[in-house]
Amino acid sequence: MILNAFSVLAAFAALLRIVLGLIIAGAGLGALRRRSGDGAAAEERGEERYFLLASLGMALVGLGIASWPLLYLVLQSYVPEWPGIMCIEGVTRIGNGSVGAASSLPPLLGVLQVSKPLVVFACGVWIVLHVAGRRARGAHAGRALAALLVCGALATADAVAELAYLGIPKQETTLASGCCSVGSQPASHTGPLANGSTGLLSAAFWSVGVALVATLASGERRLRRMAAGGRWLAMALGLAIASVPLGVAYLGAVAAPAFLRLPHHRCAYCLIAGAPESLLLVALYASGAFAVGWAAVAAWLAPQGSRRPLALPLLRWARFAYVGALLMVGVRMAIP
């Protein structure tokens, strides 16, 4: 384990998430059993238990959200540990070709880069259902409780994986060549996206983005007249899901070389470090995708009277976030 301030803080936060996740799992299962009991007394005891769980859940939400950027701060702090590594991209390759425990570092890091946003999304789903249940005076509280249990389970699994990544010794390493480590060769930049496919990627990115904004704009008007979202919301959700891998690929393959003015440097991590304004771009784009998913949860799973009041602000934010992100990309790409 590499000991520095960021890794120690990340390990402590992961331990806290495990403790909170286990407490929520135990208390939540007990609350579900009590809610399934007969009579008003069982219902009241379930509500009291859920109030405690909601307080623990808010703490877990805060830790889960904070752990996402903290992971990248940890990785950034590892960069000076190996001569020849220039940025986080090089750190992600530590362990490639190793025979010992270090060989599991790249897959663990891949899991963490997926589990972090999943935890944030799951926490948002619980908050939406929790707020909807409170507005409806406890209606559908069982759904909120189930969402909290899923959130706790995901946060616990993510924390366990993070502790494993932090604790595995990183001495047994074989650095793979690439744009962010010493020994890079021009051939390392001649992947499929470097041979003319960036035009197709750009077309897909902009087509999905524009279609998503148009769907959200028309859907808002429909939702004002409807109790729940229809096919348009399912279409918006599908486009938002498709926009995530497209956005990640576009960020590294197209935006990074253009923003950094380095035609052969396709590294999203270097983009964040070299063009700090891109951090706002990433935040807008990610929050837009989250907001569409949370709006779908509100429109389909919340109590009837809480659907539109919760879904409409989320959809408005999603449209604003996508428009802002697309404008930032368009203006920045237009600057020579």
Beta strands, then each sheet from edge to edge (+ up, - down):
end
